[in-house]
């Protein structure tokens, strides 16, 4: 079978089951699985059984049966086809819809300033309530149920949504570039998530620092940052102290000149925000070359 035949006839549920993956919750049309490429507490990988396609709300990436195999096995298209051809995965072709992209399974209901006590409390818990001007209170509907969360807008008008229970992206996944017109040093600080950026804003205020900022919103968005990063004289990295963060830091270090790994500031902590929460009452003097 060729790629198109496999996409039309192989059952996405059966493919996932072949890897021992079961839905965390489901109905007749859709199901939510945990992400294929990361650990998470709230399942964000949505499978539409009618369209035989899937959408990762965490990364904004769409999947078919071939790309699912590629993601799980870390293999090429030809290797994925070989794997699929060895099984008898049959989809319900009578109900398959031919569009390759999922229509949005969510609806944004309203976007306002942060007012809800639960969201303000969460920002206070993360010690960034003073930076609430950078985020919005987003009310949305997902799978027929209404939710709300803290929304951080990206460059494609999508929203990274966070609260105590949820971590997802509404709309297209993208990075967020904060181009600070007051910055005269041609330097950029790079973060994985927006809570690290908000923590840095607090540090900026305390030490009167200024620079442009780039929030990846996911390390998978690094490819979109390449044209931006090459324009800067110096790159400051505030990436997570884990294997993924170190891998991205190494890639940036080998690609660009004059890169400074600032994760040493929060050594022993997962990320800048975790360090900031624990060290709010005592901030060591940061040594930047601003």
KOLMI-663290 format. One line per field, with one value per residue (C-alpha): x, y, z; residue number from 0. Coordinates in steps of 0.25 Angstrom, whole numbers, always signed. Layout:
px	[X_...];
py	[Y_...];
pz	[Z_...];
num	[NUM_...];
REM end
This chain:
px	[+0_+4_+4_-10_-16_-10_-16_-30_-30_-21_-29_-22_-28_-22_-8_-8_-12_-1_+8_+1_-6_-20_-29_-30_-44_-53_-66_-72_-65_-52_-42_-31_-18_-6_+5_+14_+26_+26_+20_+8_-3_-14_-16_-15_-14_-27_-31_-43_-47_-57_-46_-35_-26_-20_-17_-7_-12_+1_+10_-1_+3_-6_-4_-8_-5_+9_+14_+9_+18_+29_+28_+27_+38_+47_+47_+46_+34_+38_+41_+27_+21_+28_+23_+8_+9_+11_-2_-16_-21_-34_-41_-56_-55_-70_-69_-55_-54_-43_-38_-24_-26_-35_-45_-43_-49_-49_-56_-51_-62_-56_-42_-41_-31_-28_-39_-43_-38_-33_-24_-19_-16_-9_+0_+3_+7_+17_+21_+18_+5_+12_+14_-1_-1_+6_-5_-20_-32_-37_-50_-52_-60_-54_-61_-74_-69_-65_-52_-43_-29_-17_-14_-1_-2_+8_+12_+1_-10_-11_-11_-3_-13_-9_-15_-14_-19_-17_-6_-10_-9_-22_-20_-7_+6_+17_+27_+26_+36_+36_+44_+48_+50_+57_+68_+81_+90_+85_+83_+72_+68_+62_+52_+44_+31_+24_+25_+40_+39_+30_+40_+51_+42_+42_+57_+58_+51_+59_+72_+68_+72_+67_+68_+59_+52_+48_+39_+39_+26_+31_+46_+39_+38_+53_+53_+44_+54_+66_+64_+62_+74_+84_+81_+86_+100_+98_+88_+85_+79_+69_+65_+61_+71_+67_+71_+62_+67_+81_+80_+74_+84_+95_+89_+88_+102_+108_+99_+102_+113_+114_+104_+103_+96_+89_+83_+95_+87_+76_+85_+78_+65_+56_+55_+56_+42_+44_+57_+50_+38_+48_+58_+48_+53_+67_+72_+87_+93_+92_+104_+99_+107_+96];
py	[+0_+14_+26_+30_+16_+14_+27_+23_+9_+7_+9_+20_+13_+0_+6_+13_+0_-8_+1_-2_+12_+13_+26_+33_+37_+35_+36_+31_+40_+45_+41_+47_+40_+45_+51_+43_+50_+55_+52_+60_+59_+64_+56_+66_+56_+57_+46_+47_+33_+38_+45_+35_+47_+53_+66_+69_+82_+83_+85_+89_+77_+69_+54_+42_+28_+29_+41_+34_+22_+32_+39_+27_+19_+31_+25_+30_+29_+17_+10_+14_+8_-5_-6_-3_-12_-24_-22_-23_-10_-7_+6_+9_+15_+18_+29_+34_+49_+52_+65_+64_+75_+74_+85_+92_+84_+96_+110_+122_+129_+141_+148_+158_+163_+153_+154_+141_+138_+124_+129_+141_+131_+122_+134_+137_+123_+124_+138_+145_+152_+165_+162_+159_+169_+159_+149_+148_+141_+132_+125_+113_+101_+88_+75_+82_+86_+100_+103_+116_+118_+127_+130_+135_+139_+134_+140_+133_+138_+124_+124_+115_+112_+109_+107_+97_+86_+89_+91_+92_+101_+107_+111_+109_+106_+116_+124_+138_+148_+161_+171_+182_+195_+200_+189_+195_+183_+174_+163_+153_+144_+130_+123_+110_+114_+127_+125_+126_+138_+145_+141_+148_+160_+161_+160_+170_+180_+177_+179_+189_+180_+181_+171_+165_+152_+139_+129_+116_+111_+97_+93_+87_+102_+104_+103_+115_+123_+121_+134_+142_+137_+140_+155_+156_+159_+151_+140_+137_+123_+121_+107_+96_+88_+74_+66_+73_+87_+83_+77_+90_+98_+90_+91_+106_+107_+100_+108_+122_+130_+137_+129_+129_+117_+124_+112_+112_+123_+113_+100_+90_+94_+90_+103_+118_+119_+108_+115_+128_+123_+117_+129_+141_+146_+145_+147_+146_+157_+152_+154_+159_+167_+177];
pz	[+0_-2_+8_+4_+4_+18_+24_+19_+23_+35_+49_+57_+70_+66_+63_+77_+83_+76_+85_+97_+98_+103_+104_+117_+113_+101_+95_+82_+73_+80_+91_+99_+101_+108_+99_+90_+93_+108_+121_+126_+136_+127_+114_+102_+90_+84_+74_+64_+61_+50_+42_+46_+51_+63_+69_+80_+88_+95_+82_+72_+63_+55_+53_+44_+46_+39_+47_+60_+57_+53_+66_+75_+68_+64_+50_+35_+27_+19_+33_+38_+25_+27_+41_+37_+26_+35_+42_+38_+43_+36_+38_+37_+23_+21_+31_+28_+25_+15_+21_+26_+37_+49_+51_+64_+75_+84_+84_+91_+99_+104_+107_+119_+129_+140_+150_+155_+169_+166_+154_+163_+174_+164_+159_+173_+176_+164_+170_+157_+160_+158_+143_+140_+130_+120_+122_+120_+126_+115_+116_+106_+102_+100_+96_+100_+114_+119_+125_+128_+130_+129_+114_+108_+94_+83_+70_+63_+72_+79_+94_+103_+114_+128_+142_+154_+145_+131_+121_+106_+94_+88_+73_+65_+73_+72_+80_+86_+83_+92_+84_+94_+87_+100_+98_+93_+95_+84_+93_+95_+106_+103_+111_+109_+116_+120_+135_+133_+125_+136_+146_+138_+137_+152_+152_+141_+150_+162_+155_+144_+133_+119_+107_+97_+100_+93_+99_+91_+98_+94_+90_+78_+73_+72_+57_+57_+65_+56_+48_+60_+68_+57_+58_+72_+77_+90_+93_+108_+111_+122_+118_+128_+135_+129_+118_+108_+112_+112_+98_+92_+99_+93_+79_+81_+86_+74_+64_+69_+74_+88_+95_+110_+118_+130_+135_+145_+153_+156_+157_+166_+161_+150_+144_+146_+152_+162_+166_+167_+176_+186_+185_+185_+198_+195_+181_+179_+170_+156_+147_+133_+123_+121];
num	[0_1_2_3_4_5_6_7_8_9_10_11_12_13_14_15_16_17_18_19_20_21_22_23_24_25_26_27_28_29_30_31_32_33_34_35_36_37_38_39_40_41_42_43_44_45_46_47_48_49_50_51_52_53_54_55_56_57_58_59_60_61_62_63_64_65_66_67_68_69_70_71_72_73_74_75_76_77_78_79_80_81_82_83_84_85_86_87_88_89_90_91_92_93_94_95_96_97_98_99_100_101_102_103_104_105_106_107_108_109_110_111_112_113_114_115_116_117_118_119_120_121_122_123_124_125_126_127_128_129_130_131_132_133_134_135_136_137_138_139_140_141_142_143_144_145_146_147_148_149_150_151_152_153_154_155_156_157_158_159_160_161_162_163_164_165_166_167_168_169_170_171_172_173_174_175_176_177_178_179_180_181_182_183_184_185_186_187_188_189_190_191_192_193_194_195_196_197_198_199_200_201_202_203_204_205_206_207_208_209_210_211_212_213_214_215_216_217_218_219_220_221_222_223_224_225_226_227_228_229_230_231_232_233_234_235_236_237_238_239_240_241_242_243_244_245_246_247_248_249_250_251_252_253_254_255_256_257_258_259_260_261_262_263_264_265_266_267_268_269_270_271_272_273_274_275_276_277_278_279_280_281_282_283_284_285_286_287_288_289];
REM end
